[in-house]
Amino acid sequence: MTIQPSVRVLGPADVGTLRSLLAVFADAFEDPERYLERQPSDPYLHKLLSTEMFLAIVAEAGTRVVGGLTGYVLPKFEQACCEFYLYDLAVAHDHRRQGVAKAMIERLQTLAAERGFDGIFVQAHRDDGPAIALYARLGVGEDVLHFDIAPAGAGP
């Protein structure tokens, strides 16, 4: 019998849990270099988890992190409002297709309403069918392009 994961928002005391989430991301995205090899210090992560501009939500089965999402609050300049940019979302392979991602997004939606966010947005790669299917069930899609622009001197 599978344990139904609990979903919670991380706070400043959850640096270790955030590190466990980085391991989930590394495995799910097959990118250990980005998520494991250059992790910031504990004080950096504590400070990040203390700010209202960053948010991390995890799904835990017992003491194991089996999924999570992270993102950023973006205050707008053209109106007195803010949106939430859902930056990363992943679920461990053995917990997929069990409603974990949906539960985390529903928690984010509740939190967004409580904090007065005017919207949530997320990007997905065109070849990521499962992510597109999930987001299409929960929101309205737009056909946009994403460009990464390097800082001066950093190369293309």
Backbone torsions as a table, in degrees:
resi	resn	phi	psi	omega
1	MET	NA	131.4	-179.3
2	THR	-83.2	135.5	175.8
3	ILE	-76.1	127.8	176.2
4	GLN	-72.0	118.1	-177.5
5	PRO	-62.0	146.5	171.5
6	SER	-93.5	151.0	-176.9
7	VAL	-119.2	132.1	179.2
8	ARG	-149.4	159.0	177.5
9	VAL	-89.6	134.1	178.6
10	LEU	-79.9	147.9	176.2
11	GLY	-122.6	-176.0	-175.2
12	PRO	-57.3	-26.5	-178.7
13	ALA	-83.4	1.2	-172.4
14	ASP	-103.5	33.5	-179.5
15	VAL	-59.3	-43.9	179.4
16	GLY	-62.0	-39.1	178.4
17	THR	-67.6	-37.6	176.8
18	LEU	-64.0	-38.0	176.5
19	ARG	-63.9	-39.0	176.1
20	SER	-63.3	-37.0	177.0
21	LEU	-64.9	-38.6	176.7
22	LEU	-58.8	-36.5	177.6
23	ALA	-67.1	-38.3	176.0
24	VAL	-62.4	-45.4	178.5
25	PHE	-61.4	-44.4	-178.7
26	ALA	-57.8	-43.5	-179.9
27	ASP	-71.5	-48.0	-176.2
28	ALA	-63.8	-38.8	-177.6
29	PHE	-94.8	0.8	-177.6
30	GLU	50.3	50.5	-175.8
31	ASP	-142.4	65.8	-179.7
32	PRO	-63.9	-28.7	-179.7
33	GLU	-59.9	-46.7	-178.4
34	ARG	-70.1	-41.6	-169.3
35	TYR	-98.6	-17.1	-175.3
36	LEU	-121.7	-33.8	-168.4
37	GLU	-80.5	-20.2	-179.0
38	ARG	-131.5	43.5	-178.2
39	GLN	-63.5	143.5	177.5
40	PRO	-72.0	170.2	-179.4
41	SER	-69.4	163.4	175.0
42	ASP	-58.4	-45.1	178.7
43	PRO	-59.3	-37.7	178.3
44	TYR	-62.2	-48.9	-178.8
45	LEU	-66.1	-37.4	176.4
46	HIS	-59.8	-45.6	179.1
47	LYS	-62.9	-42.7	178.8
48	LEU	-61.2	-44.3	179.3
49	LEU	-71.2	-14.3	179.3
50	SER	-87.5	-17.6	-176.6
51	THR	-85.1	153.0	176.2
52	GLU	-84.2	-2.5	-177.4
53	MET	-90.7	-9.9	179.2
54	PHE	-124.8	145.1	-178.8
55	LEU	-142.3	134.5	174.5
56	ALA	-130.1	132.3	177.3
57	ILE	-122.7	134.0	178.9
58	VAL	-122.1	155.2	169.3
59	ALA	-111.5	129.9	-178.0
60	GLU	-125.6	132.9	172.6
61	ALA	-105.5	102.5	-170.8
62	GLY	67.3	-123.0	179.3
63	THR	-99.7	1.5	-177.1
64	ARG	-93.7	129.3	173.2
65	VAL	-76.0	120.6	-178.0
66	VAL	-114.7	-0.1	177.7
67	GLY	-177.6	166.3	177.4
68	GLY	-176.1	165.1	173.2
69	LEU	-139.1	150.6	177.1
70	THR	-135.0	157.1	177.4
71	GLY	-176.9	-175.2	-170.3
72	TYR	-132.4	140.7	174.4
73	VAL	-83.5	127.4	-177.8
74	LEU	-116.2	101.3	174.9
75	PRO	-65.7	138.1	-178.6
76	LYS	-94.4	155.8	178.5
77	PHE	-102.3	-26.1	-175.1
78	GLU	-82.8	-15.7	176.6
79	GLN	-147.7	157.7	177.4
80	ALA	-82.4	77.4	-179.0
81	CYS	-155.6	174.3	174.8
82	CYS	-144.8	155.9	177.5
83	GLU	-122.8	164.0	177.1
84	PHE	-113.0	127.0	177.2
85	TYR	-99.0	108.9	177.6
86	LEU	-77.1	107.0	-170.5
87	TYR	-85.9	-50.8	-179.9
88	ASP	-133.8	142.4	173.7
89	LEU	-146.9	129.8	177.6
90	ALA	-151.4	153.8	175.7
91	VAL	-130.2	137.3	177.7
92	ALA	-56.1	145.0	-175.2
93	HIS	-52.1	-41.1	-176.4
94	ASP	-78.7	0.8	177.9
95	HIS	-120.6	8.8	180.0
96	ARG	-74.9	157.6	178.1
97	ARG	63.1	29.2	179.2
98	GLN	-124.9	11.7	178.0
99	GLY	86.0	9.1	-177.6
100	VAL	-66.7	-49.3	-180.0
101	ALA	-60.9	-42.9	179.2
102	LYS	-61.4	-42.3	179.6
103	ALA	-62.8	-39.9	179.1
104	MET	-67.7	-40.5	178.4
105	ILE	-67.4	-38.1	176.4
106	GLU	-62.5	-38.5	175.9
107	ARG	-64.0	-40.9	176.6
108	LEU	-62.6	-41.7	179.0
109	GLN	-61.6	-41.8	177.8
110	THR	-64.5	-45.6	178.7
111	LEU	-62.3	-39.7	178.3
112	ALA	-61.2	-41.7	178.0
113	ALA	-65.9	-43.0	179.9
114	GLU	-62.9	-37.5	-176.6
115	ARG	-92.3	-1.5	176.1
116	GLY	78.9	24.3	175.7
117	PHE	-69.0	142.9	-179.5
118	ASP	-89.4	-7.9	178.1
119	GLY	179.4	167.4	176.4
120	ILE	-128.7	134.2	174.3
121	PHE	-133.8	154.9	-175.8
122	VAL	-147.6	151.2	175.8
123	GLN	-110.4	152.5	175.9
124	ALA	-141.3	144.5	175.5
125	HIS	-70.1	142.0	-177.2
126	ARG	-57.2	-28.2	-178.3
127	ASP	-94.1	8.5	179.3
128	ASP	-98.2	76.7	-176.5
129	GLY	-54.4	-47.4	-179.9
130	PRO	-60.7	-41.3	178.9
131	ALA	-65.3	-44.2	179.7
132	ILE	-61.6	-42.4	179.0
133	ALA	-62.4	-43.1	178.8
134	LEU	-61.8	-51.3	-176.5
135	TYR	-66.7	-33.7	178.7
136	ALA	-65.9	-33.0	177.1
137	ARG	-70.1	-25.0	-173.0
138	LEU	-104.6	-15.6	-174.7
139	GLY	-156.8	-170.9	-178.2
140	VAL	-105.5	130.0	-179.3
141	GLY	-88.6	154.2	173.5
142	GLU	-128.2	146.8	177.4
143	ASP	-96.0	99.3	-177.1
144	VAL	-128.8	165.4	174.0
145	LEU	-110.9	149.5	180.0
146	HIS	-116.5	133.3	178.9
147	PHE	-124.5	136.0	172.7
148	ASP	-100.3	123.4	179.9
149	ILE	-114.2	121.6	-177.7
150	ALA	-77.3	148.8	173.4
151	PRO	-62.0	159.5	178.8
152	ALA	-54.1	134.3	177.9
153	GLY	81.0	-4.4	-176.9
154	ALA	-91.0	-7.8	-179.7
155	GLY	93.7	176.6	-177.3
156	PRO	-70.7	NA	NA
